[in-house]
Structures are given as structure tokens and as C-alpha cells.
Amino acid sequence: MDTHTHLEDLSNEIFFEIFDYLHALDIFTAFASLNKRILSILKSILLHVIILNSHYDREIQFLSFHLTFHAHQVISLKVDDTIRDRAPIISLLFKRHHFINLQSCIFMSINSLTLLDNVIKQVKSLNRLVTFVIAQPIYQNINEKYICDITRTILMHKSSFRSVMLRYNYDYLDISTYTSIASNLISLDLLMSSGSLNTVSVYSILPILRVCHRIRYLQVIINHQIVSENNNLNVSIYDPFINENDLHISPQVTTFGLSTFVICDIRSIAYILRCMPNLIRFKFLHGTRTVALPVVDDLVNGYVWQQMLEMHVPFLSRFDFHISIVKSYPKLDIDMVVNSFQYFVKKYPKWQMIIDRWVPTSNMSLNSVQSNDNDDSQQCVTYLSHVVHLLNVNQIGFQSYSDTSGWKDIQFILQACPNVINLTISPLYLVLSEFIDN
């Protein structure tokens, strides 16, 4: 009795299940030449097209040949515009094929030479597209001819869009001319970037909120395409005139992420939060080290944050932030900073705070370099004990550095955490006699 099961013995339902885990190129490569039954099944399945920068042109040509007969089955595209031996790829696909049933579209690293006319034309006609993403490296620009058109086409799409991420350099100065953003859009992720200072700022979010009538999840990155070489930290903050009685309120926004790589202050953040009275989650990243001197203390003052959040977003249940700055002397009183955030430690379950220590370089205090003095290392443990119950810690991970000068800090922390059972540490410390001996 033959107990072996052959591929041909599998039911159509199992084939459908198998194909759902594979992307189109793999399916056509492995199954397109088997037999008529498989070819019949391939005419009925939904297809996911994935093209990565590791692919070759011969593979894309093979895929394109089969898409001639199957493009209407494609429901998702994830395309890197530059592969190993060819670019662009996106314009090639949209010139040859019409993806009439597309539901998800992700473009990565669009080449500056890529022609997007056919993309824009097809997107305008799609009524099933739910997710659209452009993920562009910060150093790589899209052809200027298309930036305005592709942005307007996506954001003003009138039917199906639910989630949009546009991560490319654009200032959105014309968004006030939009009548409304896509009515079904509930999740929006934007990179607001400009080649000149003061063109974009935290205040640039206000016009976005005015046209976002149903957005619930908003993520905004604010960045300058140029890196300022101005080391004068007494930099003025661009403060436009704002009619406080005319701020647009967006009660539907429940999650807001703000990553700013431009100069900002607490006041500008407060203006944005005032527009989101029902906010539940707020995530803030301050990534520029240049901070105007008058606002440094406010940014690292937990009492100021507490007052602002309680006043403007009373329903907030999760608050995460990371702030990186350069500060002239006098150095921050880290003990005071830690104590000022005690409110958040008590309010939010498992909320913890981490502060890198600062050391002098020239006349500045820079983040992250550590000393080896015993008193400093013990002080580090003291700071940690303010926000973490060290006896309850059972897992610790130390970031790996080629420099092992911070071994005493690790020693003191481990001695204060006797119940650790899961430890991640650089092997460099394990061959350091001073560390092992202690």
C-alpha cells in the first residue's frame, strides 16, 4: 500500500494556504511550469509582489512576464526602486501593468530619475487601496516634478485610504490649500522637511490638523535637510503669530508621535497638544542637540511637562520621550531632573526614566561619556534607585562599546541588582581583569 503523499495529492485549499505565505516571484518560479491544475489555481489566488534591492533584473523581467496575465490578482506591492543591476523599477512596473485591485502599496528608496506619471494616474483610479507608504532615505530626494502631485493625490484621495506614510523631504507649505484630507484616512505619518531654516517647525503641524478631520493616529517627523554649523546655542526660536482663539481642535486624535530635529520649546509643543484634548498616547523625540539656552531647563523639567500634560491632555495614559541636547555650563543637576519626573513614575505603570551622564568637552557638556570614579559610579546607582526598584530587577542589557572605561559603572549596578538572571554584556568586559576580579 502506497503511504506516500505527493504534491499532486494536496487539495486546492491547501495550495491556497501555501501560496498565501509566498510572494509572487517565488510562486511563479516554483509552480508556474508544473501542470495545468497548478496553472488553474494560480489564476485564482491573491498575489503579493515583493521586490527588494537584493533582486536582479532577470528576476524582475521573469516576474513582469507572468504579471502580464496576473496583475489584476495583485493586492499588495512592496518595491525597492533600485535593485542590484537596474533602476528604476517602479516606473517599469506601472508602465507595463495595471494593478486594479491593489490594497497595499509600499515604495522604498524612489530613484530621483523615476517617472511617476503612471503611478499617479493609477492611484487616482484605485478604489480598494487601503495602505500607501513611501519610505525614502533622508539623503535621497524624489524628482521635484512629482513631489507636489503625488502628495496631493495621496492625501486628497476620496475613497478607500485608511493609512498613509509619506517619509520624503517635503515642507507641506501648500497643505492649507487642500480642501480636506481623504475622508476615510485614520492613520497619517509624515516627514516635514525643508532645505532652509524656519521653513518648517513644530508649528507646521497646525495646518495638518486643520484638514485632518478623521485622523486618529498621527506621527510627524520634523527635520531640516541641511545641518546647521552654527554652534551658538543662543539661537532664537521661530515663533509665528498664532490666533489662540482660532486653533483647530482635533478631538478624534488619540495617538500622537512627534520627532523633532529642529529647535523647539515647550510652548510650541503645548500649542499642538491643546488641539488634541482626547489624546491617550504621546511619544516625543527631541533629536537635535542644539537648544536655545532659555528653554533647556523647561525641556528637562518634569514639573513643566506635568503641568502641560495635565492641562491640555487630561486623558493621557502613556507618555514616552527621549531628549538629546548639548548644554553649556553649568551642568544639569541630574538629581533634580530625576526628582522632577517622579510624578510620571507613579502615574504610569512600569514607566522608567534613563538619563545619560554628561562630561565636559571643551566648554560644553556632552551626552553619554562616562567616567571611572567610584563616587560617580555609586552616584549612578543612586540615580537609578530613584526610578527603579533595583532588588526587583532580573534582566539587564548593557549597550556594547569598544571602550571599556565604564566597567566600574557596570560593576556597581550589578552589585546593586543581586537578582539578575538574564544579563547582556559585551564580551570585552569578560576578559577585563579589573572587572572579573570585582
N, C-alpha and C positions, 0 to 999 in steps of 0.2 A: 504494500500500500504506500503510495507516494504521500509523504507528510510535508514536503517542501512547499512553501508558498512563493509563487513567482510574482514579479511586478505586475504582470497582466491580470493576476487574480484579485488585486485590490479593487475595491468598489470605487465608483466615481466620487462618492462622498469623501473617501479617504484622500483621493487625489486632490480634491478641492482644498482639504485641510492642509495637505503638504504644500501646495502651491501658495497658500496664504502666508507661509513663512519665508518664501523665497522672493527675490526681486526679479524683474523681467529678464535681465540679461542671463541670470543663472537658469531660469526656466527654459528660455529658448535654446541656450547652449546644451542643456542636458536632455531636453524632451522633444524638441521640435522635429527631430528626424526619426522618431521611434516607429509609430504606426498611425493608422487612420483614427483609431479610437482616441489616442492621446491628442492628436491634432483637433479632433472634435471637442474634447474637453478644454483645450487651450482657447477655443473660440468663445467659451462661456465664463471664464474666470475673470476676476478683477486683477489688475496689474499695478505693481508698484515699481516705478523706474528710479533706480539709484545710480548716479554717475559720479564717481569720486576722482580726485586728482591722481589717483594711482592707476586709473584705466588708460588703455591705449586706443589710438584711433581705429585700429582694425576691429576692436570690440564694439566701439560706438557705431561703426558702419554696419556691422552684423546686427546690432540691436535695431538700428534705424530701418534696415531691410524688413525685419519682422513687424516693426511698428506700422509699416505701411498697411498692414492688414489688421492691426490690433490697437491702434491709437485710441479708438473710442472706448476701449476697456481700461485705459489708464486712469486711475483715481488719485494717484499721488506721484509727484515728481520731486526728486532731491538731486540737484545738479550742481556740480562744481564746474564753473565755466572754463577752466583751464585744466587739461589733462596732461599726461606725460609728453605727448608729442603733437598736441594740437590745441588751438584756441582760436576763436571762441566756440563753445559747444551749444550754448543756449539759443543763439540765433539760428544755428543749423537745425536744431530740433523743431523750433517753432516755424521755420520756413518750410520744412518738409511735412509736418504733421499738424493735425488739429485735434487737440485734447478736449473734446466737447463735454466729457463727464468728469473733468478734473475736480477733485475736492480739496487737495492739499498741494501747495506749490512752494518749494524751498530753493532759492538761488543762493549760491555761495561764490564769493570772490569774482564778481562780474568784471570781465575784462573791459578796459577803457575803450577798446575798439568794437565792442559788441553792439550790434544794431538791435534795438528793442522795439522797432515798429510793429513787427508781427506779434510780439509778446503783448504789447499794449492793446492791439486790436483784438486778440483772442480774449484777454482778460475782461475787456468791456462786454463781451458777449456771453461769458460764462455765468451760469445761474446756479451752479452747485458748489462753487469754490468757497470753502469754509475757512481755510487757513492759508495765509500768504506770508512768506518770510524772505527777506533779502538780508543776508549776513555778509557784510563787506569788511575786509580788514581796514583799519583806520588809515593806513597809508595808501590805500588804493581807491581811486575815485571812479565813479560811473561817468560815462560820456555825458558832459554837461547838456548836450542837446536833449537828453531824455529825462533828466532828474525831475524837473517840474511836472512833466506829463505823467510819468509813472507814479509819482507821489499823489497827484490829484486823482488819477484813475483808480488807484487802490483805495484811498481814503474816502472817496465820494461814490464808491460802488454802491448801487442802490438795492442790492438783493441779499446775497447769501453770506457775506463775510461775517465771521464771528471773532476771529483772532488774526491780528496783523502785527508783524515785527519788521520795522524798517531801520536797519542798522547800516546807514551810509551817511556820508558827510552832506548835510543839508541844513539850512538855517530856519526853514519854515516861516519866513517873514511874510509870505503870501497867504498863510492859512486863514487870516482874517477875512479873505475874500471868498472862502468856502461857505456855502450856504449851510451845510451840515455834513458831518462825517457819517459814513454808512450807518443806516438806522439799526441794523442788527449787530453791529460791532460791540463786543463786550470786553475785549482784551486788546490793549494797544501798547506797543513797545517801540519807542523812538530814540534815535540818536540825533540830538540837535547840535550841530557843529558849524563853525564858521572860521574863515581864514583871517578874520580881523577881531581885535579885542572889542568888547562891549556890544557886539552884534547879537550874541546870544548870552543869556544869563538865566538864573533861576526864574526870573520874571517872565521869560519866554514861554513858560508853561501856562500862563493865564489865558492867552488866546486859544490854546489847545482845549482847555476846559470849556471855553465858551461854545465850541462847536461839537463837543463830545456829549451827546445827550443820554447815551445809554452805557457808556464805558464804566465797567466795574473794577477792572484790573488795569492799572496804569503804571508803566515803567518808563522812566525818562533818563537818558544819559546826556549830560551837557558837557561839551568839550570844545576846545579851540584846536584847529588844525595846526597852528603854529605854536611853538614852545617859547614862551617869553624868557628872554635873557636878563630881564630886569630883576636884580636881587634886592631892590629896595622894598622892604616889607610894609612901608607906609603907603601902600597902594590904595587909592580911593576905589570904592565900590560903586559901580554903575547903578544909580538909583532913579529909575524913571518915575514920572508923575503917575500916580495911581489914584483913581477916584474910589475911595473905600466904600462909597455907597453904591458903586456900580460893579462890584466884584460878582462874578457869576458863581453861583453856588451849585455844586455837583453832588447832591445827596446820594446818588447811586454808586459813587466810588467807595469801595470797601478795602481795596489793597493798593498801596502806592509805594513804588520804589524810586528813589532819587539818587542818582550817582552824578556828582558834580566834580569836574576837573577844571572849574573856573572859580574865581574868587567869589565867595558868597558870605552871608552873615545870617544870624538868627532871624533878623527882621524879614528878610526875603523868604526864608523857609516858612515863617509864620503866615505870611500873606497867602502862600499856596495852601497850607493846612486849613486856613479859615474857609476855604472853598470846599472842603471835604468833611463836613460835620459828622458823617456816619462812618468815618474811616475805622477799620478794625485792625489792619496791619500796616505798619510803616517801616520801611527799610531805607536807611540813609548811609551813603558812602561819600566821604569827603576825600577826594584823591589828589587834590593839589596841595603842595606843601607851602605855597605862598599864601599867606593870610594877612589881611590888614591888621596891624597891631591892636587897634581898639576892640576888635571882635574876637581875638584869640581866647580871652578868658570866658566869653559867653559860650563859645563852641564846646569848651570842655567843662562847663559848669552844669552839673546835674540839676541844680535848683532852677536854673533858667529853662532847661528842657522840660522839667516837671511842670512849671507854670504854663509854658506854651502849650504842651500837650493836653493838660487838664482844661485849659481854656477853650481850645479850638477843636480837639478830637476826643471828647469825653468817653467814647465807646471803644477806644483803642485797647486791644487785648494783647498785641505783640509789637514790640519795638526793638529793632536791631540796628546797630550803627557801627561804622568804622571811620575814624577820623585820623588822618595823617597830616602833620603840619611841621614846619620849621619855625622855631621861636628864638628870638634874641634873648639875651639875659635880661632880667633874672629868669632862671629856670622855673618851670612849673612846680608847684607844691603838689606832688603826686598824691600824698596822703589826703590833702584837701579835695583833690579831684575825685578820688575813690569814695570818700565820705559823702560827697555831694550827690552821688548816684545811688546811695543806699535805698532810696525810695523805690527804684526800679528793681533792685534785688528782691525786695519784699513783695512788690506788686505782681511781677511776672514769674510764674513757676520756672525754675531751672535757668533763670536769667543770670548770666555771669558777665563780668567785665574784665577785660585784659588791657593793661597799659604797658607798652614798651618803655624801658628806661632810657633816659637821654644823657648824652655826654657831650662835652664841648669839642667842637672842631672849629678852629679859628675863633671868631667871636659869636658863633652860632651854637645852638643846641640841636643836635640831630637825633633822630629816632633810631633805635634798635641796637646800637653798640653797647656791649656790656663790659663791666669791669670785674676784677677778681678779688676785690677787697672783701674780707669776711663780713665786716659790718654792712656793706652794701648788699651782699648776698643774703644775709639774715634779714635785712630790711625788705628784700624782695619777697621773702616768705611771709613777713608780717603783712605786706600789702595783699598778698594772695589770701591770707586768712580772713581779711575783712570781707571778702566776697564769696569765699568757698570754704565749706567745712572740710578741712584737709583730711581729717580722720576718716571721712566717708569716701574719699577718692580711691577708686580701684582701677582706673585706667588713665595713663598719661602718655602723651606723644610729644617729643621734643623735635622741633624742626632741625633738619640737618644743615650744618655749615662746615666748610673746610677748616674754619678757625675753631679751635677747641678751647679758646681762652675763657669761655664761660662755664668751665667744668664745675667750679665751686657753686654756682647758682643751682645747677642740676643736683649736686650733692646735697645741698641744704633742703631743696624741695623734696627730694626722695626721702630724706631723713624725717621730714615733717609729714610724710604720707606713707605710714608703715603698712597700709592695707592694699597697696597697689599690686595687682596680679597680672596686669596687661601693660607692658612698657614698650614704647617705640623710641629708639635712640640710635644715633649714628654709631657705626662700628668704630669710628675713630676714638671715641671715648673709652671703648673697651680695651684698647691697647695703651691707654694713657695711665702710667703707673701711679701718678698722684691721685687720679680718680678711683682706680681699683683699690688702692691702699686705704682709702677712706670710705 
